[in-house]
Amino acid sequence: MINKEQLKKELPQFRQTAQDFLDKKLSVVEFKGKSGGMGVYAEKGGQSFMIRLRTHGGIVSLPHMKKIYEYATKYKVDTIHITTRQAVQLHRLSLDGMMDIMEDAISHDLFTRGGGGNFPRNVAISPLASVEKEEIFDVTKYALLVEEYLLTHMFEYHLPRKLKIAFSSSEKDLANAKINDLGFIATKKDGKEYFKVDMAGGIGGNPKTAIAYPELISPEEVLIYVSAIIHLFVKEGDYENKNRARIRFIAERMGEEGFISCYQSLIEEVRRTEKEELESFANEFYLTYVDRQENYGSVLKKEEIEDSVSLENVLEDTSYQEKLQNIVLEETPYLIPQKQLGRYTLLLHPVGGQMKVEDWAYVLNKMEAYGLNDVRISMDETMYVRNLTASQVIEIVKEKEYLCPKSKFACSVSCIGAPICQIGMQTSQQMLMSCFESLKENNICATYLPKIQISGCPNSCGRHQTASLGFSGTRKRVGDEVKNCFSVFVGGGVGEGVAKLGEEIGVVPMEHIPQMIMELANKLNEVEKEFDVLLQEDKKSIVDIISNYTV
């Protein structure tokens, strides 16, 4: 379906474009306009490149894990960056390295095309799809169908800007459907499967939570709704002003009622003119679709379970390990019991999404040893190793404990930021590390702190606007000096059926943020309440602490 030869035919011309950039014949802005659609960006300094590999909804198969490891080692990459859009980025690549990876990856169904620029992005999927206890139904095949459709037809589109689509299996909305251009959330009515549809959400400039479509839709019609949103984007999108070229601006201009009416008319038009073609595409896709969970089932029987035990107790008391076949491990911030009894998903969260190559190799080796088909990567830079038994969980936790987040704060998110990103205003990764180090050095408990989300600029790659506590890189003149700062946001969130945008409190110099985080931690420890709880009960106490550091 995807025209790989057409993708490869683009590469010689793109190589020349990249060489022209290195030779200073193209500016940073000119090159970005040409490279984004190829999934490539120049890094700050103009001598190296970043490549973004699409992972089809965050599903990284065993063969793809091997390929990515091969690229990282061959081209001497130190870390593999897990992004907040379920993609994988390799940094500090030479021109030759970048081009070699692009060409070889196409042959192995790893694509960079559309990873940036005016194209549909990676279709997001809940990383717990097919294993989540609260799952309504598995959305995986529908999301992968849409991804295949978009990649197959990407050469036909002339979009004003990027398009983001997401699928979530439950109201937890782990794929963030409610802040996407088009989101599908699984639901049931009278025992039948449907999708709730959300439209015109997005973060960054002019952030908006999504508009709810007034009707439930049949999963068999997802391509109709996807095609209709593309037609709407092309018909009504702003091709003149890039900063307003997103679907949420169309909805703002039309008003909610007018936007829904326009969308409904285009849905009916697609039904009249494209239904047969879309059904044929879907049928062909489903003929080759393989349910990756078919080999995994429960390893415990409900009637044989004797006890529910914390993993910490099992690790401390080896007597528990002798009866693992009769106990269930309790949920922790890094361990999620699956709906398949006796199976678990283990969360591995490298700081800032920067996984060391040797840790990637470790997971790869365990996948082979345990017979795992794939791992999943989430919207918050976390790798989900799924379908593990209790003994396998214990083995990994013992060997890679530092990758297992013990708290919400340990799951904090940061975009790549400066000094790598061309448009990154601040060193978001460095700021996150400084916060971790300050808490550790001062022996301050982080149990009640929230997951913080950091973007190096207002573009919201770290999704700071949907965080309980978010930061966006900026600069501000303070007296005679321009300081490196972050805007601070509180109260955002996505999930549990609700999406809300954080409130901007003020601007804090970067150098003072670790101290601010420590003071917040001390306050939360004093009252023994989580950040979100205190924010709800006594918002002023949180705002007052932040305001003490604003300029």
Secondary structure as GFF3:
##gff-version 3
##sequence-region A 1 551
A	DSSP	alpha_helix	4	9	.	.	.	ID=ss1
A	DSSP	alpha_helix	11	22	.	.	.	ID=ss2
A	DSSP	alpha_helix	28	35	.	.	.	ID=ss3
A	DSSP	three_ten_helix	36	38	.	.	.	ID=ss4
A	DSSP	beta_strand	40	42	.	.	.	ID=ss5
A	DSSP	beta_strand	49	53	.	.	.	ID=ss6
A	DSSP	beta_strand	59	61	.	.	.	ID=ss7
A	DSSP	alpha_helix	62	74	.	.	.	ID=ss8
A	DSSP	beta_strand	79	82	.	.	.	ID=ss9
A	DSSP	beta_strand	88	93	.	.	.	ID=ss10
A	DSSP	alpha_helix	95	107	.	.	.	ID=ss11
A	DSSP	beta_strand	124	125	.	.	.	ID=ss12
A	DSSP	alpha_helix	140	153	.	.	.	ID=ss13
A	DSSP	three_ten_helix	154	156	.	.	.	ID=ss14
A	DSSP	beta_strand	165	168	.	.	.	ID=ss15
A	DSSP	three_ten_helix	177	179	.	.	.	ID=ss16
A	DSSP	beta_strand	182	189	.	.	.	ID=ss17
A	DSSP	beta_strand	192	199	.	.	.	ID=ss18
A	DSSP	beta_strand	211	212	.	.	.	ID=ss19
A	DSSP	three_ten_helix	219	221	.	.	.	ID=ss20
A	DSSP	alpha_helix	222	236	.	.	.	ID=ss21
A	DSSP	three_ten_helix	242	244	.	.	.	ID=ss22
A	DSSP	alpha_helix	247	254	.	.	.	ID=ss23
A	DSSP	alpha_helix	256	288	.	.	.	ID=ss24
A	DSSP	three_ten_helix	302	304	.	.	.	ID=ss25
A	DSSP	beta_strand	307	309	.	.	.	ID=ss26
A	DSSP	alpha_helix	311	316	.	.	.	ID=ss27
A	DSSP	alpha_helix	318	321	.	.	.	ID=ss28
A	DSSP	three_ten_helix	324	326	.	.	.	ID=ss29
A	DSSP	beta_strand	327	329	.	.	.	ID=ss30
A	DSSP	beta_strand	335	337	.	.	.	ID=ss31
A	DSSP	beta_strand	344	348	.	.	.	ID=ss32
A	DSSP	three_ten_helix	351	353	.	.	.	ID=ss33
A	DSSP	beta_strand	354	356	.	.	.	ID=ss34
A	DSSP	alpha_helix	357	370	.	.	.	ID=ss35
A	DSSP	beta_strand	374	377	.	.	.	ID=ss36
A	DSSP	beta_strand	383	388	.	.	.	ID=ss37
A	DSSP	alpha_helix	390	399	.	.	.	ID=ss38
A	DSSP	three_ten_helix	401	403	.	.	.	ID=ss39
A	DSSP	three_ten_helix	409	411	.	.	.	ID=ss40
A	DSSP	beta_strand	413	414	.	.	.	ID=ss41
A	DSSP	alpha_helix	428	441	.	.	.	ID=ss42
A	DSSP	beta_strand	452	455	.	.	.	ID=ss43
A	DSSP	three_ten_helix	464	466	.	.	.	ID=ss44
A	DSSP	beta_strand	469	478	.	.	.	ID=ss45
A	DSSP	beta_strand	481	490	.	.	.	ID=ss46
A	DSSP	beta_strand	493	495	.	.	.	ID=ss47
A	DSSP	beta_strand	498	500	.	.	.	ID=ss48
A	DSSP	beta_strand	503	509	.	.	.	ID=ss49
A	DSSP	three_ten_helix	510	512	.	.	.	ID=ss50
A	DSSP	alpha_helix	513	527	.	.	.	ID=ss51
A	DSSP	alpha_helix	531	537	.	.	.	ID=ss52
A	DSSP	alpha_helix	539	547	.	.	.	ID=ss53
###
